[in-house]
Amino acid sequence: MLDPVLLTQLPRVPLGDAFQAVVEWLNNNIGPVFDFIELVVSGAVAGLTAALTWLPDLVMVLVFTALAWWLRSWRFALFSLIGFGLIASIEEFDPAMETLGLVLVSSALAVLIGIPIGILAARNQKVSHVVRPVLDLMQTLPAFVYLVPVIVFFNIGVVPGVVATVIFSLPPGVRLTELGIRQVDSEVVEAGEAFGARTGQILTGIQLPLAMPSIMAGINQVIMLSLSMVVIAGMVGAPGLGTNIYEAVTRVQLGQGFEAGLSVVILAVYLDRITAVLSDRSPVARAERKAAKTG
């Protein structure tokens, strides 16, 4: 006689076993590809980190301050001087530069992947229908879930942290690129076609420049999300502020955790303001400000 409890239960679907089988197959059959990715990513992060830490801390503080003054204002330069000076004074400057190198490499990879996908999704409705649910899944999955396969592929270190960060920060770049191109006035595109412009010329000469504010907003979000992953990266062995925060949490060291967290906040504000300035200096933004003044 059948157990009544079994009759009320659905059979188990072995999705986890299937996913594990796929990961193991990829790891066994295209291992050299992952080795190449690990070599490139680790080399890029190590090279950028070495460049950021080559000069003395005080000199780099002045470099960041001068960049802030040149791009924005003396007020932001004063904030940068105080902020980075504080990071150096609490002996978190080298970890902050390691985190900055990791964030910049991760953001660059996410932008290089995300913008072309966003362009394809904007120009092809079928691609958009495929990409959207994938992006929804990427945004709803907890960040820790990404660590399981990347650790299998790349072991412990900076590379799994970068790969997980790229996956986590990719969706805004794709979405806002697609949105920006779709919002370009169709009459402007038709005017370009009427003058004999080819598809590539319309994309590079009309659509991308007009969509640049939206694309830059996507890049800003990519950088912010990348920076929010520093703790996750620290958990898998990536150096930087994430490691200090993770150690402070596991050892209940309030002082170290506060100092590392404050350094992350200063970095976040600095990067946010810098990317906002680059967006404001785009040709479209300048034209809009000029039109507002003349109007």
Secondary structure as the mmCIF struct_conf table of DSSP 4:
data_model
#
loop_
_struct_conf.conf_type_id
_struct_conf.id
_struct_conf.beg_label_comp_id
_struct_conf.beg_label_asym_id
_struct_conf.beg_label_seq_id
_struct_conf.end_label_comp_id
_struct_conf.end_label_asym_id
_struct_conf.end_label_seq_id
HELX_RH_AL_P HELX_RH_AL_P1 PRO A 4 LEU A 7
TURN_TY1_P TURN_TY1_P1 THR A 8 THR A 8
BEND BEND1 GLN A 9 GLN A 9
HELX_LH_PP_P HELX_LH_PP_P1 LEU A 10 VAL A 13
HELX_RH_AL_P HELX_RH_AL_P2 LEU A 15 ASN A 29
BEND BEND2 ILE A 30 ILE A 30
HELX_RH_AL_P HELX_RH_AL_P3 GLY A 31 LEU A 52
TURN_TY1_P TURN_TY1_P2 THR A 53 TRP A 54
BEND BEND3 LEU A 55 LEU A 55
HELX_RH_AL_P HELX_RH_AL_P4 ASP A 57 LEU A 71
TURN_TY1_P TURN_TY1_P3 ARG A 72 ARG A 72
HELX_RH_AL_P HELX_RH_AL_P5 TRP A 74 SER A 89
TURN_TY1_P TURN_TY1_P4 ILE A 90 GLU A 91
HELX_RH_AL_P HELX_RH_AL_P6 PHE A 93 ARG A 123
HELX_RH_AL_P HELX_RH_AL_P7 GLN A 125 THR A 140
BEND BEND4 LEU A 141 LEU A 141
HELX_RH_AL_P HELX_RH_AL_P8 ALA A 143 PHE A 154
BEND BEND5 ILE A 156 GLY A 157
HELX_RH_AL_P HELX_RH_AL_P9 VAL A 158 ARG A 182
TURN_TY1_P TURN_TY1_P5 GLN A 183 GLN A 183
BEND BEND6 VAL A 184 VAL A 184
HELX_RH_AL_P HELX_RH_AL_P10 SER A 186 ALA A 194
TURN_TY1_P TURN_TY1_P6 PHE A 195 GLY A 196
HELX_RH_AL_P HELX_RH_AL_P11 THR A 199 ILE A 202
HELX_RH_PI_P HELX_RH_PI_P1 LEU A 203 GLN A 207
HELX_RH_AL_P HELX_RH_AL_P12 LEU A 208 SER A 228
TURN_TY1_P TURN_TY1_P7 MET A 229 MET A 229
HELX_RH_AL_P HELX_RH_AL_P13 VAL A 230 MET A 235
TURN_TY1_P TURN_TY1_P8 VAL A 236 GLY A 237
BEND BEND7 GLY A 240 GLY A 240
HELX_RH_AL_P HELX_RH_AL_P14 LEU A 241 ARG A 251
TURN_TY1_P TURN_TY1_P9 VAL A 252 VAL A 252
HELX_RH_AL_P HELX_RH_AL_P15 LEU A 254 ASP A 280
TURN_TY1_P TURN_TY1_P10 ARG A 281 ARG A 281
BEND BEND8 SER A 282 SER A 282
HELX_RH_AL_P HELX_RH_AL_P16 PRO A 283 THR A 294
#
